[in-house]
């Protein structure tokens, strides 16, 4: 049996199940007295727990590329609030099985949180990549600094050699001028 929807993330696939056992909830909503209400509530809780177990066992498969949790889409806010407010701890039971309930209203926020997380992860990866590039630039700048230092030394030596050559030329020129004067 296949999951109803998936979200692909870098951490893995998030399975989303949208099949929901409605029969006993409908009976609970139409209960004629407190005894029927109690009976159908018990059956409803049993159905939800069984569905949570099924989702947990069928769709949370990290060895096959899923994340370590699944999402159970509850098709109505009324049903969602019935599950959340039940004193039987259905939300805790589902959390222990790594199944998260979402309703039509909360599903949007669940998706936004996933998107923000993915965006934050992308920013973090980009920052890591930028840091790598900056470290490489720093290394290259250090090498360039060494080369420029060497070139500066060579240019300084060349200038000194030119100055020395000019001085020697001036001395030589002076002596040649003295010889010319003797003629």
N, C-alpha and C positions, 0 to 999 in steps of 0.2 A: 504494500500500500504506500502511495506517495504522499508526501506532505503537500499542503495546499499552496504554499508560497515559500519563497526563500529570499533572504537578503545576503548578497555576497559581500564579504568584508575581507580584509587582509588576514584577520585572525581565523577566518573560516566562514562557513555557511551558517546563517541563523535560520532555523526552520520555524515556519509559522503555520500552525494548524487552525483551521477555521470551522472544522466540523464540531458541532456542539450538541450534546444530548438534551433535546428540548422537551421530550415527552413528559417527564415527571415534574419539570418546572411548570409546564402548562397546567398540569393537574393540581400542583401546589397553588397556583394563582387562582384556580377555580374551586378550591376546597370549600365545602359547605359548612364545615364545623372544625373545631380545634383538633379533634381526633384525626380527621382526614388531613388537615394541615400538617400535623405532626408526622403522620405516616408518609405523606408525599415529600415532606422536607427531608426525612431520613433517606428516602429513595433518591431524591435529587442530589443530596450530599454523596451518597454512594456512587451515583452516576458520574459526578464531577471528579471524585477521587479516582475512579476507574479510568476516566478519560485522561486525567493527569498522568496516571501510571502508563497508559498506552503511549502517550506522547513522549514521556521520558524514555521508555524502552525502545520505541520505534525510531525516534528522530534525533536523539542526542547520541551521536556516534562520532566522537572526535577522531577515531581511527579512520573514518571515511570522509573527514574534512569538515565536520560541523564544529561549531563552538560548543562549549560545555553547558549550554542551556538552550531551551526552546521557548517559543511564545505560543500561548493559547489565546486565540482571539475569541472574545465573548461577544456575540452579535447584538447585545442590547445592554443599555446602561442599567436597566432594572435588574437584569440577571446578574450583571457585574456587581452591583451593590449588594444584591442578595448573597453572593459568594463572599464578598469582602466582609460583610457585617455578621455573617453567621458565627455563632459562638463555638462552632466545631473546629475553627482554625484552618479553614480550607486554604487560605492564602499562605499560611505557614507550611502546611502540608505540601503545597505546590512548590514553594521555595526550597524545601528540603529535597524535592525531586528535580530541582533546577528548571522548573516550568514557571514562566511569568505570565500572569493574566494581563490582557489589555482589552479595553472596551473601545467602542467607536470613538469616544472623546479622547481617551488616553493613547490611542494608537498613534495619532499624529505626534504627540510629545515623545513617545517611544522612538519613532523614526527620527525626529529632530535630535534627540540625544545621541542616537547612533551616528547620524550625519556629523554632528559636532565632534564626536569622538574621532571619527574618521578624518575630519578636517584637522583636528588637533594633532593627530598622528602624522598626517601629511606634512604639517608645518614642522613638526619635530624631525621628521626624516629630511626635509629640506634644510633645516638648521644644521643637522649633522653633516649633510653634503656640503653646505656652505663652509662649515668649520674645516672640513677636509681640504677644500679648495683654498681657504685662507691660510691654513698651515703650509700647503704647497707653495703659495705665493710668498709666505714668510721665508721659507727655505730658499726660494729663488732670489728673493731680495737680499738675503744674507750672502749668497754666492756672488750676486752682482756687486755688493758692497766690497767683497774681497777683491774682485777683479778691478773695480774702480780704484781701490786703494793701491793695487799693484800698478795700474796704468798711471795713477797720480805720481807714484814713486818714480816710475820710468820717465814720465814727462818732466818731473823735477830734476832727475839725473840728466836728462837730455838738455834741459835749460842750463843747468850748471856746466855741462860740457860745452854748450854753445857759448856761454859767457866766458868760459876758460879759453875756448878757441878764439873768441873775439879779443880777449886780452892778449893772447899770444900773437894774434895777427897785428894788434895795435903795436906791440913791442917790435915785432918784425918789421912792420911798416915804418916805425920810427927809426930803426936801424938803417933801413933802405934809404930813407930820406937823408939820414946823416951821410951815407955813402954818396948820395947824389950831390950833396953840398961839397964834398971833397973834390969832386971833379972839376 
